[in-house]
Amino acid sequence: MAYPSLNYAKLGEVGVVTFATPARLNAISAQRLDDLEAVLTDAEADPHLRALVLTGEGDRAFCVGLDLDLLDICFADLARFQAVVTRVAAIIARIEALPIPTLAAINGLARAGGFEFALGCDFIMVADEARFGDAHTDSGVLPAAVTTRLKRKIGDQRAKALIWSARYLSGAEAVEYGLALRSVPRARLLEESLAFLATLIDKPRATLAASKAVLQQTADLSLDDAVALELRSFQAYMAGEPYGREGYTAFREKRPPSWKVLP
C-alpha cells in the first residue's frame, strides 16, 4: 500500500517507516497523520512483523513537528489545535502499545512533534550529526506530549532543563542523558539500528510482547503491586504460551529451540 507522505518497507521481519517529505524537513502534515494511522493499522494486523523503525529521509531532519501550513490552521482555531495534538498523542500511544520492539532512528533534526514520536519508541538510536530536543517553550508553547514521558525517561531535573532551555542535544549528549541507546555516524544509522534489533527479534514475539507489557504496566505501581503483577503475568504466560517449555526442552536436549531452527 502507498502512503503519500511516508515510505513503508519490510526488511525481513522489520518494518521501516521513513518520513518522506525532506524538502519540508519531514514535518507533520494532516496527510502524515493519516498515513501514520494507516501504517500502524497495517503493523498491528501483521503477525509476521517483529520490530518497527521510524526514521526520516535525507540528512537534514528526522521530523521537526507540525508543518507550517497545519500550524497556521491550528493557531487560527484553538479547537482544531487541540484536535491535532490529541491525534498526535493517540498515535504515540499506539506506537507504545505495539507488541513488538520499536526504535526511532534519528537521522537529523528532531524537535517538537518529531521529538514526541521518538519518545514513544522503546529505543532511540541517533546520528552523531543529529540535533535532538524539544523546542516548544522557545516559541511560548506548552508541550502536549513531552513532559511526562521525558521526566520518566531522564528524571525531573534533566527534563526541566531540556524543556525549559529548549536546547538541542547532540547525538553523544542524547546518549549521556539516557535518551538514546547509541550515537553512530549518520551513514551507518539504519545499519546499526537493524543490527541491534536483530539481537532482540530472534526471541519469540510472544515473549517480548509479554515482557514489554509487564514493563509498561508496572511503571506506576508500588514495588509490592508491581511484583504481584509480574508473578501473575508469569503464570498466565507459562500457562498460555509453549515457548518456555520448548526452550527448556531444547536446552536439555542440547539443540536450538524451534524458533531458532532455520527452515
Buried (B, 14 or more C-beta within 10 A) or exposed (E): EEBEBBBBEBEEBBBBBBBBBBEBBBBBBBBBBBBBEBBBEEBBEBEEBBBBBBBBBBBBBBBBBBBEEBBEBBEEEEEEBEEBBEBBBBBBEBBBBBEBBBBBBBBBBBBBBBBBBBBBBBBBBBBBBBBBBBBBBBEEBEBBBBBEBBBEBBEEEBBEEBBEEBBBBBBEBBBEBEBBBBBBEBEEBBEBBBEBBBEBBEBBBBBBBBBBBBEEBBEEEEEEEBEEBBEEBEEEBEEEBEBBEBBEEBEEEEEEBEBEEEE
